[in-house]
């Protein structure tokens, strides 16, 4: 972080440091809460008797809704600032998580997990957080800044997965989930820290395009569409792991704690991957880095399928997956900013995040459906490998040079 703030005045550096900390801490709490929900899937199934497939539908809808809220939350934050959006989002995550144990139907679980908690996490998600930060950071430092914020989400998963596992053992799954919901409220001060974003937006944007016009321009840009297609694959992969990795571990005949620690390893090594990628985007072409990440995922999954399913193997696999888990975010956000600037970044990155979450919906939902139908996750892994190879290839034709839009001339 010192790299980022070293060129600023002491007052400016303190402000930037505070914003980075607030954004990273918010992502840590919301992401940590969401990414540990897979630990509760088996308990929810036992308590409700709905079946893994039906419960997976609620989780899958949450993936979709998390993405759908981000373009709208981003557009709102672009106009009025991140503070109000974050405040509402954090409260919704806490409420949705807290009331989940009271839900006994698929509709109820979808409302709590899929609408309230996931929608709130979308409002306090990366589109708003990274765009607010990008407006305060010099262009050549944005990669590292997004890496730091992304690492915050990973750190939250690393810390909160073992906490959730310990709370389940000590308090039972219902009380543990409610405590996790209350912990999210610790992010509320970030809304105050980021409340000044609109002023910076006005100073930095110089962009007369409305949100709708910016979206129309982006959807006519082939490189943006290819970027979104690759991020769809990322969503499939990430949501499947976050929702079903504990189930994969259980199928290996290992105790519940191995599932919790596998999620923690995802988070821990995602910190390394996120920061390393934030450093790398300032030195190599971002589209090439993305291709490399997706190819690495395909290879890692293939090796895992062929390897013996022991505890150490599961943890090593989780660590490798962690390195690539959300390391796609800094170069993806960086390419959006490089294509169109930061004036409408929250909106345009929010649209890309929506495609990510369409993939997330399929990853979470198909994981449960395939398990119910075949008794195994193998076919989901095969789909994941195929999609990862396709994503590695689709990034290669992206044109990374900044796109120039036509500015309307005065009459």
LINZI-V453983 format. One line per field, one symbol per residue. ss: DSSP state (~ for helix, > for strand, _ for the rest). phi: phi as a letter, one per 40 degrees, with the letter a starting at -180 (. if undefined). A space follows every 10 residues. Layout:
ss=???
phi=???
//
This chain:
ss=_~~~~____~ ~~~~~~~~~~ ~~~~~~~~~~ ~~~~~_~~~~ ~~~~~~~~__ _~~~~~~~~~ ~~~~~~~~~~ ~~~~~~~~~~ _~~~~~~~~~ ~~~~~~~~~~ ~~___~~~~~ ~~~~~~~~~~ ~~~__~~~~~ ~~~~____~~ ~~~~~~~~~~ ~~~~~~~~~~ ~~~~~~~~~~ ~_~~~~~~~~ ~~~~~~~~~~ ~~~___~~~~ ~~~~~_____ ~~~~~~~~~_ _~~~~~~~~~ ~~~~~~~~~~ ~~~~~~~~~~ ~____~~~~~ ~~~~~~~~~~ ~~~~~~~~~~ _____~~~~~ ~~~~~~~~~~ ~~~~~~____ ~~~~~~~~~~ ~~~~~__~~~ ~~~~~~~~~~ ____~~~~~~ ~~~~~~~~~~ ~~~~~~~~~~ ~~~~___~~~ ~~~~~~~~~~ ~~~~______ __________ _
phi=.cdccccccd cccccccccc cccccccccc cdcccccdcc ccccccccgc gccccccccc ccdccdcccc cccccccccb hcdcccdccc ccdccccccd cccbbccccc cccccccccc cccbbccccc cccdcbbddc bcdccccccc cdcccccccc cccccccccc bgcccccccc cccccccddc cccbccddcc cccccfbccc cccccccccc bdcccccccc cdcdcdcccc cccbddcccc ccgbcddccc cccccdcccc cccccccdcc ccbbcccccc dccccccdcc cccccccccb ddcccccccc cccbdbcccd cccccccccb gbcbcccccc cccccdcccc dcccccdccc cccbgacdcc cccccccccc cccccccccc cccbcccdcc c
//
